[in-house]
C-alpha cells in the first residue's frame, strides 16, 4: 500500500541558480570561494537572503 502523502508529494525541481557560497563544517559558516564568511559580503546577502531558525533560541540567524 502506498503512503497517503506520496499521492501528493512533488519531486524537487532542479534549479538553475548557483549559490555563491559553500558550508564549511569546521567553521560552521557559509563561506565564499575566497574563504571569507558569506555574511561579510553584502551583495551576496542581498541576493540570497537569510534564513531564521527558532531551534534553541527565539531568533537564531543562520549565516
C-alpha positions in Angstrom: 0.0 0.0 0.0 1.3 3.5 -0.9 1.5 6.0 2.0 -1.1 8.8 1.6 1.4 11.6 1.5 3.1 10.1 -1.6 -0.1 10.7 -3.6 0.5 14.5 -3.2 4.3 14.9 -2.7 6.1 16.6 -5.6 9.7 16.0 -6.5 12.1 18.9 -6.0 12.7 21.0 -9.1 16.2 21.3 -10.4 17.2 24.9 -10.0 19.5 26.8 -12.5 20.6 29.1 -9.7 24.2 28.8 -8.5 24.7 29.6 -4.8 27.9 31.7 -4.5 29.0 30.1 -1.2 29.5 26.7 0.5 29.1 25.5 4.0 32.3 24.9 6.0 31.6 22.4 8.7 34.8 23.2 10.6 33.9 26.9 10.9 30.1 26.1 10.9 29.7 29.0 8.5 28.8 29.6 4.9 32.0 30.8 3.1 32.8 32.4 -0.2 35.2 30.9 -2.7 38.0 33.1 -1.3 37.4 31.8 2.3 35.7 34.8 3.7 32.4 34.3 5.6 29.5 34.8 3.3 27.9 37.1 5.8 30.7 39.6 5.2 29.6 40.2 1.5 26.6 42.5 1.4 25.8 41.8 -2.2 25.6 38.0 -1.5 23.3 38.5 1.4 21.0 40.9 -0.6 20.9 38.4 -3.5 20.3 35.2 -1.5 18.5 36.4 1.6 18.8 34.9 5.1 17.0 32.2 7.0 16.0 32.2 10.6 15.5 29.3 12.9 13.9 29.0 16.3 15.8 25.8 17.2 17.4 26.6 20.6 16.6 30.3 20.7 13.9 32.8 19.7 15.9 34.4 16.9 18.9 32.5 15.6 20.2 33.8 12.3 21.9 31.3 10.1 24.9 32.6 8.1 
